[in-house]
């Protein structure tokens, strides 16, 4: 299945850390692997079954390896807008946006989510940010280097993070916290459950409706037990998380995104609003504007593959005798019933419908550039 080979490559030489739910996962029969410096569950019942359960019902993912950060202090919006291309000044309380950290050449250092806090959440901080687990310490170092002394950043390593995803996620969470029914996609809020303060956003990484829940680590088992006691919910591992996000056309940092690639080529220009494009002032702005004007040299594309053999990360993409790109994510897609992939190709071969070939184990697999997502998103938006 997609992602299992990649996960094995991310095991580190350093001793792996334990998540707050480590014992909980093992008690439920999870197969644990090293990922981003932590012992993490790759599967419980099996990747295929967990993938399809999430598409039909609701799956609970432990994503506590992610970095949860808060920011406060004088001039915090202006300071963060120098690091991120997001419109932070225009971000209203209890709203969330997707953004990226860029380097001076416009390469992607990480992709992330940020929210405007409210209701006194996290000791009255202004901004809440979630960054990738494998890059969080590099991100923290980068921001310490570039933020002014007036801005205070707090790494909330005492918080766990759970993701509840699937078409029945809203119904399930509503049984525990009825007020969450009012949230729409990319909205967030502060909620109380059994005396525990939870910061909940309606968002996720599967293309399905769902929520991400920041909970004190000491209360994570209590919440996970309560959610998995509901008939709609089962625990889901990293393997299905990877195949779900691939079907949803969502890039994975360290694979589809890296410092070698650009925001516009990655088809993430939607995250840069009109004001930020016009005013600039953020690291990497020159490359963003150049590629908006001239177009990128390469693009991230979706690929549908003929037959049943999947293509994995690193496979060469051919147009005739020429190598025109490389697969960055790939695997068999349970909801599609066929192998799919994402990759980077040169601009001349990035148009939807372009016929290409992917080299796998010495064979050429026929592939076609396809629109993404491969499975329609089902976020809960305004009617």
Secondary structure, 3 states (H helix, E strand, C coil): CCCHHHHHHCCCCCCCECCCCHHHHHHCCCEEEEECCEEEEEECCCHHHHHHHHHHCEEEEECCCCEEEEEECCCHHHHHHHHECCCCCCCCCCEEEEEEEECCCCEEEEEEEEEECCCCHHHHCCEEEEECHHHHHHHHHHHHHHCCCCCEEEECCCEEEEEEECCCHHHHHHHHCHHHHHCCCCEEEEEEECCEEEEEECCCCCCCCEEEEEEEHHHHHHHHHHHHCCCCEEECCHHHHHHHHHHCCCCCECCCECCCCECCCCCCHHHCCHHHHHHCCCCCHHHHHHHHHHCCCEEEEEEEECCCCCCCCCCEEEECCEEEEEEEEEEEECCCCEEEEEEEEEHHHCCCCCEEEEEECCEEEEEEEECCCCCCCCCCCCC
